[in-house]
Amino acid sequence: MKLAKRLALTTTAVALGVAGTFLATTADAAPAQPAVAKISVPDALKVPDGNKLTGVFDAKGVQTYTCTDGAWKLLEPAATLSYKSDKSHRPVALHSRGPVWVSTVDGSAVNATAVATSPKTGTIPEVLLQATATRGTGVFADVTYVQRLNTSGGVAPTTACTGTEQVGVPYSATYAFYKPAK
């Protein structure tokens, strides 16, 4: 439980720090989106027609696992999403349990649920998620789908566990956000 509390406090502290720093150095608008790089998307994870890509962000964080009945089970992700420019990675959102993504730029948010997965050897699967709720008028307003692509790491330990152990396993991914095409 101490790790969970520490993770929650760390995530909150990072969110406040990132938001303050980012808001102090940017205008009210979200950063312009990069041209979509050639991202290989498995057929199972394609977004239905009638939606358009509105944001692509790199993510780095941890997948936190907890020991339940002698096996490692996913507890929650904790990641920072960044806008990649030619010069730097600017944090723009936090990803956590729900799953939920919250903009540190404008406070908008999207909750989603997985509707399809595509396994990858040696890493967490790529996933297509459908939005279940959105909040605010910013970057995540009206999001319909989220893709987790280009995953690396984040796999649950293969070792045995006992009690209520928790472990955070580093991962990275690319998250793509879609809204209705109008």
C-alpha positions as CSV (number, residue, x, y, z in Angstrom):
1,M,0.0,0.0,0.0
2,K,2.9,2.4,0.7
3,L,4.0,2.1,-3.0
4,A,0.5,2.9,-4.2
5,K,0.3,6.0,-2.0
6,R,3.7,7.0,-3.0
7,L,2.8,6.5,-6.7
8,A,-0.4,8.6,-6.3
9,L,1.5,11.4,-4.5
10,T,4.3,11.3,-7.1
11,T,1.8,11.4,-10.0
12,T,0.0,14.4,-8.4
13,A,3.3,16.2,-7.8
14,V,4.5,15.6,-11.3
15,A,1.1,16.8,-12.7
16,L,1.2,20.0,-10.7
17,G,4.9,20.7,-11.6
18,V,4.4,19.9,-15.2
19,A,1.2,22.0,-15.4
20,G,2.8,25.0,-13.8
21,T,5.9,24.8,-15.9
22,F,4.1,24.2,-19.1
23,L,1.4,26.8,-18.6
24,A,4.0,29.4,-17.6
25,T,5.8,28.9,-20.9
26,T,3.0,28.4,-23.4
27,A,-0.1,30.1,-24.7
28,D,-3.6,28.9,-23.8
29,A,-3.8,26.7,-26.9
30,A,-2.5,23.2,-27.1
31,P,0.7,22.7,-29.1
32,A,0.4,22.1,-32.8
33,Q,0.4,18.4,-33.7
34,P,3.3,16.8,-35.5
35,A,2.8,15.3,-38.9
36,V,1.8,11.6,-38.3
37,A,4.9,9.5,-38.7
38,K,4.6,6.1,-40.4
39,I,3.1,4.2,-37.5
40,S,2.3,0.6,-38.3
41,V,-1.2,-0.2,-37.1
42,P,-2.5,-3.8,-36.9
43,D,-5.8,-4.3,-38.7
44,A,-7.5,-5.2,-35.3
45,L,-6.6,-1.7,-34.0
46,K,-7.8,0.4,-36.9
47,V,-10.2,3.2,-35.9
48,P,-13.6,3.0,-37.5
49,D,-14.4,5.3,-40.4
50,G,-15.9,8.7,-39.4
51,N,-13.0,9.5,-37.0
52,K,-9.9,11.7,-37.6
53,L,-6.5,11.7,-35.9
54,T,-6.2,14.8,-33.7
55,G,-3.1,14.1,-31.6
56,V,-0.1,11.8,-31.3
57,F,2.1,11.8,-28.2
58,D,5.0,9.8,-26.9
59,A,4.6,8.3,-23.5
60,K,7.1,7.1,-20.9
61,G,6.1,5.7,-17.5
62,V,5.5,2.5,-15.6
63,Q,3.0,-0.3,-15.6
64,T,2.4,-1.1,-11.9
65,Y,1.7,-4.7,-11.0
66,T,0.5,-6.0,-7.6
67,C,0.7,-9.6,-6.3
68,T,-2.8,-11.1,-6.1
69,D,-3.3,-14.7,-5.1
70,G,0.4,-15.5,-6.0
71,A,0.3,-13.9,-9.4
72,W,1.2,-10.5,-10.8
73,K,-1.9,-8.5,-11.9
74,L,-1.9,-5.0,-13.5
75,L,-2.8,-2.4,-11.0
76,E,-2.4,0.8,-13.0
77,P,-0.3,2.7,-15.5
78,A,1.4,5.9,-14.7
79,A,2.9,7.8,-17.6
80,T,3.7,11.2,-18.9
81,L,2.7,12.0,-22.5
82,S,4.9,14.4,-24.4
83,Y,4.7,16.4,-27.6
84,K,7.8,15.6,-29.5
85,S,9.3,18.6,-31.4
86,D,12.6,18.8,-33.2
87,K,14.2,20.3,-30.1
88,S,12.5,18.7,-27.1
89,H,9.8,16.6,-25.5
90,R,7.2,18.9,-23.9
91,P,4.9,17.2,-21.4
92,V,1.3,17.6,-22.2
93,A,-0.7,15.0,-20.4
94,L,-0.7,12.3,-17.6
95,H,-2.0,8.8,-18.0
96,S,-3.3,6.8,-15.1
97,R,-5.8,4.2,-13.9
98,G,-9.1,4.2,-15.5
99,P,-7.6,4.3,-18.0
100,V,-7.7,8.1,-18.1
101,W,-5.6,10.8,-19.8
102,V,-5.6,14.3,-18.4
103,S,-4.1,17.3,-20.2
104,T,-1.7,19.3,-18.1
105,V,-2.2,22.1,-20.6
106,D,-5.9,22.7,-20.4
107,G,-7.4,20.2,-17.9
108,S,-9.4,18.3,-20.4
109,A,-9.6,14.5,-19.9
110,V,-10.7,11.3,-21.6
111,N,-11.6,8.0,-20.0
112,A,-11.7,4.8,-22.2
113,T,-12.1,1.1,-22.3
114,A,-10.1,-1.4,-24.4
115,V,-12.1,-2.8,-27.3
116,A,-9.2,-4.7,-29.1
117,T,-5.7,-5.8,-28.4
118,S,-2.8,-6.9,-30.6
119,P,-0.2,-8.9,-28.7
120,K,3.5,-8.2,-29.2
121,T,6.4,-10.5,-28.0
122,G,8.4,-9.1,-25.1
123,T,6.3,-6.0,-24.5
124,I,2.8,-5.0,-23.4
125,P,0.2,-5.4,-26.2
126,E,-0.9,-2.6,-28.5
127,V,-4.5,-1.6,-27.8
128,L,-7.5,0.2,-29.3
129,L,-9.6,1.9,-26.7
130,Q,-13.0,3.5,-27.1
131,A,-13.8,6.7,-25.1
132,T,-16.4,6.3,-22.3
133,A,-16.3,9.9,-21.1
134,T,-14.6,13.2,-21.8
135,R,-14.3,16.4,-19.8
136,G,-13.5,19.9,-20.8
137,T,-13.1,21.8,-24.0
138,G,-9.4,21.2,-24.7
139,V,-7.2,18.7,-26.4
140,F,-9.1,15.7,-25.1
141,A,-12.7,17.1,-25.6
142,D,-14.8,14.8,-27.8
143,V,-12.2,12.1,-28.2
144,T,-13.8,8.9,-29.5
145,Y,-10.8,6.5,-29.8
146,V,-7.3,6.1,-28.4
147,Q,-4.6,3.8,-29.8
148,R,-1.6,2.6,-27.8
149,L,1.0,1.8,-30.4
150,N,4.8,1.2,-30.6
151,T,4.9,-0.3,-27.2
152,S,8.1,-1.2,-25.4
153,G,8.6,-2.9,-22.0
154,G,5.9,-2.9,-19.3
155,V,5.5,-6.6,-19.1
156,A,4.6,-8.2,-15.7
157,P,7.4,-10.0,-13.9
158,T,7.7,-13.7,-14.5
159,T,9.0,-14.4,-11.0
160,A,6.7,-15.7,-8.3
161,C,5.2,-13.2,-5.8
162,T,3.8,-13.4,-2.3
163,G,1.8,-11.1,-0.1
164,T,0.9,-7.7,-1.4
165,E,4.1,-6.8,-3.3
166,Q,4.0,-4.2,-6.0
167,V,6.4,-3.4,-8.7
168,G,6.6,-0.7,-11.4
169,V,7.9,-1.9,-14.8
170,P,9.1,0.9,-17.2
171,Y,7.4,1.2,-20.5
172,S,7.1,3.5,-23.5
173,A,4.4,3.8,-26.2
174,T,2.9,6.2,-28.7
175,Y,-0.7,7.2,-28.0
176,A,-2.9,8.4,-30.9
177,F,-6.2,10.3,-30.2
178,Y,-9.2,10.5,-32.5
179,K,-12.3,12.7,-32.7
180,P,-15.3,12.6,-35.0
181,A,-14.6,13.7,-38.5
182,K,-17.1,16.6,-39.0
